[in-house]
Amino acid sequence: MTNLFLTPRLKPILEQIRQFMKEEVLPLEANFLHDWKGTAQILEAKRDKIRALGLWGLHLPKDLGGMGLTLCEFGQLSEVLAESPLGHYAFHAQAPDIGNTELLHHFGSDYQHKTFLHPLAEGKIRSCFAMTEPEFAGSNPVNLATTAVLEGDEYVINGHKWYTSSADGASFAIVMAVTNPENAPHQRASMIVVPTDTKGFSIVRNISVMGEAGEGWLSHAEVRFENCRVPKENLIGEAGKGFALAQHRLGPGRIHHCMRWVGISERALDMMIRYALKRELNKGETLANQQVIQHWIAESRANINAARLMVLDTARKIDEQGAPATRNEISAIKFFVPKIMLDVVDKALQVHGGLGMSDDTVLAFWYRHERASRIYDGADEVHKTALAKHILKGYM
Ligand SMILES: Cc1cc2nc3c(=O)[nH]c(=O)nc-3n(C[C@H](O)[C@H](O)[C@H](O)COP(=O)(O)OP(=O)(O)OC[C@H]3O[C@@H](n4cnc5c(N)ncnc54)[C@H](O)[C@@H]3O)c2cc1C
C-alpha cells in the first residue's frame, strides 16, 4: 500500500528505528516475557544507545530536546515501536509518561517544568496518572470522592484511586481531586502533582490483572492519599479546570494507543503468516494450505490497512485542527482499532495452537494485556454513544 503520510524527513528516521527495533529490542523479548526487572535494566543501556544515535525524544517537541515531529509522523514511528511491548519503553515514549509530558508541557508552570517535566522528558524519572476510583464508575468521571483542600500554602489531599498504571517506581503522580465542590460538576476537580515520596501517599497493591500483578512500569496500582500535603504551586493550570485538562490529555493519549495497536496487529499478522507457512500438518502440507487460515490472513490484512488509514487520517486532523475538533474521529478509532487488534491477536494465537497459549511467544502477553484496550480511556460503548449522538444530531 502506498504510504500517503510518509514525509521526506521521516523516511530515514523510520528506517533507523526499524533497524534498532530488529537488532536491539526484539531479541530481548524472550527474556522480557519471564523477567521484567532484568529486562528493564538492559533497556537502560539501550536508552544510552538511542541517545547516542540521536533518536531520543521521538514524541517530544524541540524545546524539550525532541525531534518536533507531527503527531502523524510520530504515529508511523509508534507503529514500529509497538511491534514489541518494549519498544515504547526503550524510547521513553510509553504511557502514561507520554500523556503526562504533553500535559505538563502545555499547561505546567515554569516551576513544574523545571521540577517535574524536564527530568521526565530526559527519562530520569517515571510518572503516573491517578483519576479512576474503585467506588465510582470511571465512565462518568465527574463523580470523584478524592478531595484537595487548600490550607495556607498547601493542598491537603485525601482519596482512594485504582488502576493508577505504573505508580510502582514512579516519582510523581498527577492526581485528579475535587478542589471546588461548589462549582458545576465539570468545574469541581483539578489536577495536582504529588511526588510519590510525599507523606501519606501509599501504594496499597499492584492489582492482579488477568493473573499478573506485574511490577514497575508494567503494573496497575491501587493507591491511597491520606492527608498528603503538597505546595499549592503543584496545581496544574487553574483550580476547577481538571476536566478540561483531562480532555486535552486524553485526546492525543487515545490516538497514541491506537497507533500502538496498529503496530501490535501488524506484528501479530506477521507471526501468524510465518507460523502458518512453517507448521506442517502432513509432509509438505502446512497450515497456510488451509483455506480458513488464508481467509484469516486476508481479512487481517484488509482490517489493519483500514485501521492504519483511519488512525493516520485522525492524527493529521489533530495536527491541522487540534484534538477538540477531531473528537468524532478519535471516538471512532478508539472503538474500531481495538476490535481489529484483538481479532488479529486472537487469530494469530489460534494459528499457534498450544504454542500461542504459552508464554514462549508474545501473543499470550498481548491477549491478556490488550483486552483492556476496550475499557480504558473510555469504554467502547461510551465512544460509540458519543459518535452516534453527533451523527444523529446532524439529521435533526
Ligand atoms: C489496564 C488498565 C489501565 C488503566 N490505567 C489507568 C490509569 O493509569 N489512570 C486512571 O486514572 N485510570 C486508569 N484505568 C481506569 C479506566 O480509565 C477505567 O477502568 C475506565 O474509565 C472505565 O471505568 P470503570 O472501570 O469504573 O467502569 P464503569 O464506568 O463502571 O463501566 C463498566 C462498563 O459499563 C459499560 N458502560 C459504561 N458506560 C456506558 C454507557 N454510557 N453506555 C453503555 N455501557 C456503558 C462499559 O462496557 C464499561 O466497561 C485503567 C484501566 C485498566 C483496565
The ligand as a MOL file (V3000), in Angstrom:
LIG
                    3D

  0  0  0     0  0            999 V3000
M  V30 BEGIN CTAB
M  V30 COUNTS 53 58 0 0 0
M  V30 BEGIN ATOM
M  V30 1 C -5.3620 -1.8530 32.3460 0
M  V30 2 C -5.9950 -0.5680 32.7660 0
M  V30 3 C -5.2100 0.5590 32.9460 0
M  V30 4 C -5.7790 1.7400 33.4240 0
M  V30 5 N -4.9760 2.8300 33.6710 0
M  V30 6 C -5.4930 3.9170 34.2760 0
M  V30 7 C -4.6540 4.9950 34.7150 0
M  V30 8 O -3.4410 4.9660 34.5070 0
M  V30 9 N -5.2230 6.0200 35.4120 0
M  V30 10 C -6.5550 6.0680 35.6550 0
M  V30 11 O -6.9890 7.0300 36.2790 0
M  V30 12 N -7.3880 5.0780 35.2490 0
M  V30 13 C -6.8930 4.0050 34.5770 0
M  V30 14 N -7.7080 2.9590 34.2170 0
M  V30 15 C -9.1250 3.0150 34.5610 0
M  V30 16 C -10.0310 3.2040 33.3420 0
M  V30 17 O -9.9050 4.5000 32.8410 0
M  V30 18 C -11.4640 2.8290 33.7670 0
M  V30 19 O -11.4800 1.4300 34.0080 0
M  V30 20 C -12.4810 3.2070 32.6820 0
M  V30 21 O -12.6520 4.5960 32.6370 0
M  V30 22 C -13.8400 2.5630 32.9630 0
M  V30 23 O -14.2700 2.8720 34.2610 0
M  V30 24 P -14.7760 1.6860 35.2370 0
M  V30 25 O -13.7190 0.6470 35.2550 0
M  V30 26 O -15.1490 2.3150 36.5040 0
M  V30 27 O -16.0120 1.0590 34.5090 0
M  V30 28 P -17.5360 1.6150 34.5980 0
M  V30 29 O -17.5840 3.0650 34.3340 0
M  V30 30 O -18.1200 1.1100 35.8560 0
M  V30 31 O -18.1640 0.8820 33.3530 0
M  V30 32 C -18.2920 -0.5500 33.3060 0
M  V30 33 C -18.7310 -0.9620 31.9140 0
M  V30 34 O -20.0020 -0.4200 31.6840 0
M  V30 35 C -20.1800 -0.1470 30.3160 0
M  V30 36 N -20.6050 1.2440 30.1680 0
M  V30 37 C -20.0930 2.3340 30.7670 0
M  V30 38 N -20.7170 3.4510 30.3750 0
M  V30 39 C -21.6600 3.0570 29.4810 0
M  V30 40 C -22.6130 3.7520 28.6940 0
M  V30 41 N -22.7310 5.0920 28.7490 0
M  V30 42 N -23.4260 3.0210 27.8760 0
M  V30 43 C -23.3070 1.6690 27.8210 0
M  V30 44 N -22.4110 0.9640 28.5250 0
M  V30 45 C -21.5870 1.6550 29.3430 0
M  V30 46 C -18.8450 -0.3850 29.6270 0
M  V30 47 O -18.8700 -1.6460 28.9730 0
M  V30 48 C -17.8730 -0.4240 30.7790 0
M  V30 49 O -16.7560 -1.2610 30.5000 0
M  V30 50 C -7.1750 1.7930 33.6950 0
M  V30 51 C -7.9650 0.6550 33.4830 0
M  V30 52 C -7.3990 -0.5170 33.0390 0
M  V30 53 C -8.2640 -1.7220 32.8490 0
M  V30 END ATOM
M  V30 BEGIN BOND
M  V30 1 1 1 2
M  V30 2 1 2 3
M  V30 3 2 2 52
M  V30 4 2 3 4
M  V30 5 1 4 5
M  V30 6 1 4 50
M  V30 7 2 5 6
M  V30 8 1 6 7
M  V30 9 1 6 13
M  V30 10 2 7 8
M  V30 11 1 7 9
M  V30 12 1 9 10
M  V30 13 2 10 11
M  V30 14 1 10 12
M  V30 15 2 12 13
M  V30 16 1 13 14
M  V30 17 1 14 15
M  V30 18 1 14 50
M  V30 19 1 15 16
M  V30 20 1 16 17
M  V30 21 1 16 18
M  V30 22 1 18 19
M  V30 23 1 18 20
M  V30 24 1 20 21
M  V30 25 1 20 22
M  V30 26 1 22 23
M  V30 27 1 23 24
M  V30 28 2 24 25
M  V30 29 1 24 26
M  V30 30 1 24 27
M  V30 31 1 27 28
M  V30 32 2 28 29
M  V30 33 1 28 30
M  V30 34 1 28 31
M  V30 35 1 31 32
M  V30 36 1 32 33
M  V30 37 1 33 34
M  V30 38 1 33 48
M  V30 39 1 34 35
M  V30 40 1 35 36
M  V30 41 1 35 46
M  V30 42 1 36 37
M  V30 43 1 36 45
M  V30 44 2 37 38
M  V30 45 1 38 39
M  V30 46 1 39 40
M  V30 47 2 39 45
M  V30 48 1 40 41
M  V30 49 2 40 42
M  V30 50 1 42 43
M  V30 51 2 43 44
M  V30 52 1 44 45
M  V30 53 1 46 47
M  V30 54 1 46 48
M  V30 55 1 48 49
M  V30 56 2 50 51
M  V30 57 1 51 52
M  V30 58 1 52 53
M  V30 END BOND
M  V30 END CTAB
M  END
